[in-house]
Amino acid sequence: MSTIIAGKMTVVEYLAWCERPENAERRTELVHGEIVDMGPTARLHGALCGLIGILLYDYLRQSGAGYLTTNDAGLQISYDTMRGPDIFDLIFIPVEKGSP
């Protein structure tokens, strides 16, 4: 990965940068305040992401435990880092009444 622009920015600034027309087709992530190119993926990578997505979706649908996102949905890690993971799931862990 190579840095695209100089200077540090926050996730809020990065999201505004992404909305600019000249950046609409770029695949980037924000890592510690720096915008970084994301390279293209290979066919095997896409096939594996699809398979993992199917398995996770089926589990989450049947259990009602959470939801799945794919295709580089923004995941904010900190105030200056936003990643675009291929797949991530959010699993809700129920808390029993009376638990601390």
CYANA upper distance limits for C-alpha pairs under 8 A (distance plus 0.5 A):
  1 MET  CA     36 VAL  CA      6.68
  1 MET  CA     37 ASP  CA      6.05
  1 MET  CA     38 MET  CA      6.85
  1 MET  CA     39 GLY  CA      7.58
  2 SER  CA     36 VAL  CA      6.12
  2 SER  CA     37 ASP  CA      6.23
  3 THR  CA     34 GLU  CA      7.22
  3 THR  CA     35 ILE  CA      6.34
  3 THR  CA     36 VAL  CA      5.08
  3 THR  CA     37 ASP  CA      6.99
  4 ILE  CA     34 GLU  CA      8.44
  4 ILE  CA     35 ILE  CA      6.30
  4 ILE  CA     36 VAL  CA      6.31
  4 ILE  CA     37 ASP  CA      7.12
  5 ILE  CA     34 GLU  CA      7.75
  5 ILE  CA     35 ILE  CA      6.91
  6 ALA  CA     34 GLU  CA      7.71
  7 GLY  CA     33 GLY  CA      8.04
  7 GLY  CA     34 GLU  CA      7.21
  8 LYS  CA     32 HIS  CA      8.06
  8 LYS  CA     33 GLY  CA      4.83
  8 LYS  CA     34 GLU  CA      5.88
  9 MET  CA     13 GLU  CA      6.39
  9 MET  CA     14 TYR  CA      6.95
  9 MET  CA     33 GLY  CA      5.09
  9 MET  CA     34 GLU  CA      7.07
  9 MET  CA     80 ASP  CA      6.95
 10 THR  CA     14 TYR  CA      6.62
 10 THR  CA     33 GLY  CA      6.36
 10 THR  CA     79 TYR  CA      6.27
 10 THR  CA     80 ASP  CA      4.94
 10 THR  CA     81 THR  CA      7.94
 11 VAL  CA     15 LEU  CA      6.59
 11 VAL  CA     30 LEU  CA      7.78
 11 VAL  CA     33 GLY  CA      8.22
 11 VAL  CA     76 GLN  CA      8.01
 11 VAL  CA     79 TYR  CA      6.30
 11 VAL  CA     80 ASP  CA      5.75
 11 VAL  CA     81 THR  CA      6.88
 11 VAL  CA     82 MET  CA      6.99
 12 VAL  CA     16 ALA  CA      6.98
 13 GLU  CA     17 TRP  CA      6.68
 14 TYR  CA     18 CYS  CA      6.67
 14 TYR  CA     30 LEU  CA      7.52
 14 TYR  CA     35 ILE  CA      8.29
 15 LEU  CA     19 GLU  CA      7.00
 16 ALA  CA     20 ARG  CA      7.43
 17 TRP  CA     23 ASN  CA      7.77
 18 CYS  CA     23 ASN  CA      6.12
 18 CYS  CA     24 ALA  CA      6.88
 19 GLU  CA     23 ASN  CA      7.40
 19 GLU  CA     24 ALA  CA      6.99
 20 ARG  CA     24 ALA  CA      7.02
 26 ARG  CA     37 ASP  CA      8.36
 27 ARG  CA     37 ASP  CA      6.70
 27 ARG  CA     38 MET  CA      5.89
 27 ARG  CA     39 GLY  CA      8.11
 28 THR  CA     35 ILE  CA      6.95
 28 THR  CA     36 VAL  CA      5.91
 28 THR  CA     37 ASP  CA      5.14
 28 THR  CA     38 MET  CA      5.62
 29 GLU  CA     35 ILE  CA      6.29
 29 GLU  CA     36 VAL  CA      5.88
 29 GLU  CA     37 ASP  CA      7.24
 29 GLU  CA     38 MET  CA      7.39
 29 GLU  CA     81 THR  CA      8.32
 29 GLU  CA     82 MET  CA      6.53
 29 GLU  CA     83 ARG  CA      5.81
 29 GLU  CA     84 GLY  CA      6.89
 30 LEU  CA     34 GLU  CA      5.93
 30 LEU  CA     35 ILE  CA      5.12
 30 LEU  CA     36 VAL  CA      6.65
 30 LEU  CA     80 ASP  CA      7.43
 30 LEU  CA     81 THR  CA      5.54
 30 LEU  CA     82 MET  CA      5.49
 30 LEU  CA     83 ARG  CA      6.95
 31 VAL  CA     35 ILE  CA      6.92
 31 VAL  CA     36 VAL  CA      7.39
 31 VAL  CA     80 ASP  CA      7.26
 31 VAL  CA     81 THR  CA      5.16
 31 VAL  CA     82 MET  CA      7.00
 31 VAL  CA     83 ARG  CA      7.90
 32 HIS  CA     80 ASP  CA      5.67
 32 HIS  CA     81 THR  CA      5.67
 33 GLY  CA     80 ASP  CA      5.19
 33 GLY  CA     81 THR  CA      6.71
 41 THR  CA     45 HIS  CA      6.78
 41 THR  CA     46 GLY  CA      7.57
 42 ALA  CA     46 GLY  CA      7.00
 43 ARG  CA     47 ALA  CA      6.71
 44 LEU  CA     48 LEU  CA      6.62
 45 HIS  CA     49 CYS  CA      6.69
 46 GLY  CA     50 GLY  CA      6.64
 47 ALA  CA     51 LEU  CA      6.76
 48 LEU  CA     52 ILE  CA      6.60
 49 CYS  CA     53 GLY  CA      6.44
 49 CYS  CA     86 ASP  CA      7.26
 49 CYS  CA     87 ILE  CA      7.41
 50 GLY  CA     54 ILE  CA      6.74
 51 LEU  CA     55 LEU  CA      6.88
 52 ILE  CA     56 LEU  CA      6.62
 53 GLY  CA     57 TYR  CA      6.37
 53 GLY  CA     68 LEU  CA      8.19
 53 GLY  CA     70 THR  CA      8.13
 53 GLY  CA     87 ILE  CA      7.26
 54 ILE  CA     58 ASP  CA      6.62
 55 LEU  CA     59 TYR  CA      6.86
 56 LEU  CA     60 LEU  CA      6.60
 56 LEU  CA     68 LEU  CA      7.76
 56 LEU  CA     89 ASP  CA      8.15
 57 TYR  CA     61 ARG  CA      6.41
 57 TYR  CA     67 TYR  CA      7.90
 57 TYR  CA     68 LEU  CA      6.82
 58 ASP  CA     62 GLN  CA      6.62
 59 TYR  CA     63 SER  CA      6.52
 60 LEU  CA     64 GLY  CA      5.91
 60 LEU  CA     65 ALA  CA      5.96
 60 LEU  CA     66 GLY  CA      6.23
 60 LEU  CA     67 TYR  CA      6.66
 60 LEU  CA     68 LEU  CA      8.13
 60 LEU  CA     91 ILE  CA      8.34
 61 ARG  CA     65 ALA  CA      8.10
 61 ARG  CA     66 GLY  CA      8.43
 61 ARG  CA     67 TYR  CA      8.28
 65 ALA  CA     91 ILE  CA      5.78
 65 ALA  CA     92 PHE  CA      5.65
 65 ALA  CA     93 ILE  CA      7.59
 66 GLY  CA     89 ASP  CA      7.61
 66 GLY  CA     90 LEU  CA      5.77
 66 GLY  CA     91 ILE  CA      4.73
 66 GLY  CA     92 PHE  CA      5.73
 67 TYR  CA     89 ASP  CA      6.28
 67 TYR  CA     90 LEU  CA      5.99
 67 TYR  CA     91 ILE  CA      7.20
 68 LEU  CA     87 ILE  CA      7.76
 68 LEU  CA     88 PHE  CA      6.54
 68 LEU  CA     89 ASP  CA      4.90
 68 LEU  CA     90 LEU  CA      6.93
 69 THR  CA     73 ALA  CA      6.98
 69 THR  CA     87 ILE  CA      6.35
 69 THR  CA     88 PHE  CA      6.18
 69 THR  CA     89 ASP  CA      6.75
 70 THR  CA     85 PRO  CA      7.77
 70 THR  CA     86 ASP  CA      5.85
 70 THR  CA     87 ILE  CA      4.96
 70 THR  CA     88 PHE  CA      7.15
 71 ASN  CA     84 GLY  CA      8.05
 71 ASN  CA     85 PRO  CA      7.69
 71 ASN  CA     86 ASP  CA      5.66
 71 ASN  CA     87 ILE  CA      7.30
 72 ASP  CA     83 ARG  CA      8.16
 72 ASP  CA     84 GLY  CA      4.42
 72 ASP  CA     85 PRO  CA      5.50
 72 ASP  CA     86 ASP  CA      5.74
 72 ASP  CA     87 ILE  CA      7.92
 73 ALA  CA     84 GLY  CA      5.98
 73 ALA  CA     85 PRO  CA      7.27
 73 ALA  CA     86 ASP  CA      8.27
 74 GLY  CA     82 MET  CA      6.77
 74 GLY  CA     83 ARG  CA      6.37
 74 GLY  CA     84 GLY  CA      5.51
 74 GLY  CA     85 PRO  CA      8.01
 75 LEU  CA     82 MET  CA      5.99
 75 LEU  CA     83 ARG  CA      5.78
 75 LEU  CA     84 GLY  CA      6.65
 75 LEU  CA     85 PRO  CA      7.88
 76 GLN  CA     81 THR  CA      6.62
 76 GLN  CA     82 MET  CA      4.84
 76 GLN  CA     83 ARG  CA      6.97
 77 ILE  CA     81 THR  CA      5.90
 77 ILE  CA     82 MET  CA      6.17
 77 ILE  CA     83 ARG  CA      7.69
 78 SER  CA     82 MET  CA      7.65
 95 VAL  CA     99 SER  CA      7.18
